[in-house]
Amino acid sequence: MNFKRLWIIFKARNREFFRDKAALGWNFLFPFLIVAGFAIIFGDKSYSDFKVGVFPHAPGRIQMTTQGVPDTFFNTRHLEFIGFGTLAEGMQKLNHHKIDFLLKRGDTPHQYWISDTSPKGYIVEKMFLAALQPAHSAPQVAKNAIQGNEIRYIEWLFPGILAMNMMFSALWGVGYIVVRYRKNGVLKRLKATPLTAFEYLSAQLLSRIFVLMFTLVIIWVGCDLIFKFTVAGSYLDLCAAFLIGGLSLTAMGLLVASRGTSEEFTSGLLNFITWPMMFLSEVWFSIEGAPRWVQTVAQTFPLTHMLRAIRKIMNEGASLADVGWELTVLLLMTTACLSLGAKMFSWHK
């Protein structure tokens, strides 16, 4: 390998990217907007898991106990009470699953409505009935509580958004661009130089990693100044996990681009790869309760192992040794994709 040739391609690709102001700006703006949106919706610690409608009552959120609603039920944690003027208004929200439980204010017997198709409604009903039981009739149980660290949803989601942004940037910023170069004849002219396929792909890989990590640091610092994320582990370990994960995603993009000649086909192939990866790699939600075969498929994606390592470090305080398995899998995927991509690489259409 000639490092001088690799360095020249590395610089040329970086200059091309930074001169494209629109692409550069969108790489910063897109993840920030997603983080800001979810922080506004879910960042408030008063956000509740279950919503209870109460009528007749002044419209809006009910901040303190009101007559006709059992105090024991009202003081149950993770319940949000919303007032409605009439039964019709409450039923409309209940039918569309915008609330989970509808209660009429008044003396006993209490009247309530739930939807048979709402799992949350079933849970709230059980909570309501339990709240009505006399204290002396409570079953004899022994409570064992642990002191856990509260993890906000936005802190769990933030690594997923960053990793998703890296995935799109790595696959589209490398796979799509290399295919366009091949179609436009740029690669054909480069073949006339002493540059080898492995040097060219390695330069593309390093260039993209530089862009990914540069973007990551800027977005992280900007979001942290506003939303104040808690990192239980080491920032150096976190950067190492992002770096290795970015290498694996970029190498996958190079593999996709090694033979592609049609931008349309490459675009479809990249969509076919990115969308299942985004949903099955736990970017937005956990797949812990999914069928076994779904979890097995998810293990074939580098994004799955990348996010698992990052969240262990950020949310649980794990070290690099603790996420050694995930990082090893990512390095093996990087080596396999880069080697196979260099072997299959074609300079021509």
N, C-alpha and C positions, 0 to 999 in steps of 0.2 A: 504494500500500500504506500502510495506517495502522499505524504501529508500536505505538501504544497498545493497539489491539485485539489485535494479535499478542502483545504482552507479557502481556495478561490471560489469553489462552488458554494461553500458555506456562506461566504460574504455576499456573493451575488444574490442568493435566495433571500437572505435577510434584508438586503437593500430593496429588493422587489416587494417584499411584504410591507416594510415600513413606509414605502412610498405610496402604498394604497391606503389612503387616509380613511376611506369608508370602511374597509375591512378591519383596519386597526381599531377604529372607534367602536365598531359593532362588537368586537371581541371583548372590549371592556364594558360596554353598555348593557349587553344582553344578560350576562349573569347577574349584574348589579340590580337590574330591574326585577328579575325573578326573586332574588333574595329580599329586596325591599317589599315586593308585593306579599310574600309569605310572612315577612316580619310584621307587616301591618295587620294581616289577618290572624296569624297564630302567635305573634310575639307577646301579646297581652296575657299575663299570668292568670287573669280572671276569666279567660276563655273556658267554657265548660263543655264537657263531653255530651251532656244530655240537655235537651230543651223541653221545658214544661210550659204549656199555655194555660192561662187562668182567665176565666170570664165570669161574670161581667167585671171589667176592670179598665182603668185608663190605659190606653195603648202605650206600649214601650216596655222596657226592662223594669222588673220589680226589684227594687233595691232592699226593701225591708219587709218583714212578715206582715201579712194583711189578714184581716178577719175572714174566716171561712176557709183558711188553708192551715192544716195542722202544722204547728211549730216544728215538731220533730221532722216532718217531711221537708219543710222549707229550709231547715238548717242542715240538710244532708249535703255533703260536699259533692262538687262536680255537677250540680244541677243549676240550670239557669232558668229563671221564671220570667215569662213574657206575658204581658196583659193584652187582652182583646176585649173589644166592646160588646160583641155578640157571639153567640154560638156559631153562626154562619161564618164569621171571620176566622174563628179558631178551626172549624172543620175544613175550611179551604187550605189552611196551612198544614193541617194534619194529613189531608189526602195527598198532598204533594211532598210529604216527609220533611217539611221544613221545621216541624216540631215533632217530638216523639210521644207526647202525652198531653191530653187536654183535660183540665179539671174545672168543674163548676164550683164557684164559691158558695158556701152555704153550710147549714147545719147538717148533721148526719141524717139519713145515710148519704155519704158523699157520692156524687155522680162523676164519672170520668169516661173518657173515650180513648181508645188506642187503635192502631192499625194492625190487623193480623199479619201484614207483610213486613212489619218493622221489627227487626231484632232489638233495636234500642227501646222501642215501646214496651216490649216484653220485660226487659230489665227494669225499666222505670216503674212498671206496674208492680213488680215484686218489691221494689224499694218502698213504694207507696203503701202496700198492704203491710209490709213489715213495720213501717213507721206507725201504723195504727194499733199495733199490738201493745197491750199494757206492759210496762217495764218488768213487772214481777213474773210475767209469763215467758220471758226470754229464756232460751235454752242455756244450759250450763256448759259454757265453753271456756277455753283458755286461749287468750290472744297472745300471739308472739309477733312483735313488730321489729323491723330492722331499720337502721338509719341509712337511707339511700341518698345518693346524690341526684338532685333534680337536673334532668337534661331537657332543656326546652326543645320543642319540635324544630325550631329554626336552627338550633345547633346540631341536631341530627341531620337535618336536610342540607345544610350549607356545604358539607363535603360532597354530597351527591350532586349539587348544582355545579360546583367547580369541576368535578370529575366528568360530568356530562358535557360541560363546555370544552374540556380538554379532548374528550372523545370526538366531538364534532369537528373541532379544529384540527385534530391529528388525522382523522380519516379523510375529511374533505380537503383540508389544506395540503395534504400530500397526495392522496390517491387521485383526486380529481385533477389537481394541477399537473401531475406527471403524465396523465393520459392526454391532457390538453397539449402538453409539450410534444408528445409523440405524434398527435394528430397534426399539429402545426409544422412538424419537421424540425423542431429544435433539437430533439434527441438525435436525429439523423446527423445533424451537423456536429454534435458533440462526439459522436462515434468516430469522427475523423481525427479526433485528438487522442492523445495517449490515455485519456481518462477511462478507467475500467467501470464496469457496472457496479461492483461492490463499493468503489470509491464514491461514485455518484449517489448511490442509495445511502451510504453512510453520511455523506454531507447533507443530504436531504433530512435524514433522521436527526442529526445534531442541530441543524438549523431550526427544525420544527420544535425540538425540545427547548432550545434557547427561547423561542417565541412563547411556548407554553408556560415555562417557568417565569419568564418576565411578566407575562399577563397575570399569572397566578398571584405573584407577590403584590402587584398593584391592586388587584381586586380584593385580595385578603386584607391588606392594610386599609383600603378605603372602606370596606364593609365593617371591619372591626372598630374603626373610629366611630361609626354610627351605632352599631348594634351590640358591641361589647361581647364578643364570643369568649367562652371559657374553654381553654385547652388544658386538659389534665396531663398530657404527656409533654414530650420535648418537641420544640419547633424544628430542630434539626432532623429528628426522626420523621416528623411530619413531611418535611421537604424531601427527604430521601424516598418516602413512600410515594409521594406525588411524582417524583422524578422517574422512579422505576416503572410506575404505572403508565406515565406518559411515553416512555420508551416502548413499552409493549403495544400501546394503542397506535403509535406512529409506525412501528414495524408492521402491524397488521395492515395499515393503509398502504404501505409500500408493496406488500404482497398483493393487494388488490390491484395496484397500478402496474404490476410487473408485466402484464400482457394486454391490458385493456387498450382498445383503439377507439371506442365509441364513448363520447361523453354522456350520451343518454343512457347507454347500458351501464356505465360505471355509476351514474347517479342512482339508477334503480338498485344496483347491487349494494351501494353504500347505504341506501335507505333500508334494504332488506337486512343489513347487518346492524345498523345503529338502533333502529326502533325496538326490536326484540331485546337487544342488550340494555337499552335504557329502562325498559319495564321490568325485566327479569333480574337486573343487577341491583335492585333495591335503591334506585336513585330517589324515588318518591315515597315508597312504602316497603315494609318488610314482607317477604314471601314465606315467612316461617310456617304458616299454616297451609301453604300450597301443596298440591300433590307431589309425591316423591319424584316423579319423572320431571316435573317442572324445576325442582331444585337441582336435579342432576344436570339438566340442560344449562342452567345458570352457572354451573361450575366450569363450563367450557369458555366463558367470557372473561377476558382480562379485567373488564370493569368491575366484575363481582369481587375478585380477589383484591383489586386496588381499593375499592370502597371498604371492604372488610378490614383491611390493614389500617386505613386512614381513620376510620371510626373507632377502632380499638385504641389507637394512639391518642386521638383527640378527646374522646368521651370516657375512656376507661383508664387512661394513663399508661398504656402498654409501651414497651420498648421495642427496638428493632428485633431483638431476640424473640420476643413474644409473637411477633408477626413474621417470623422467619419462613414459615411454610408458604404464606401468601406471596412474599417477595420472591421466594425461590420459583414458584409457579410462574410469576410474571417474567422473571429473567429467562426461564426456559422458553416461554412463549415468544419473547423478543428474539432470542437466538434462532429459534426455529423459523419464524416468519422472515427475519432478515436474510438468513441463509437460503431459504427456499425462494424468496423474492429475487435475490441476486442470481440464483441459478436459472430461474425462469425468465429473467429480464430480457426484454427485446427493445432495441433502439428504433426499430422500424415499425410501420403500421402493420 
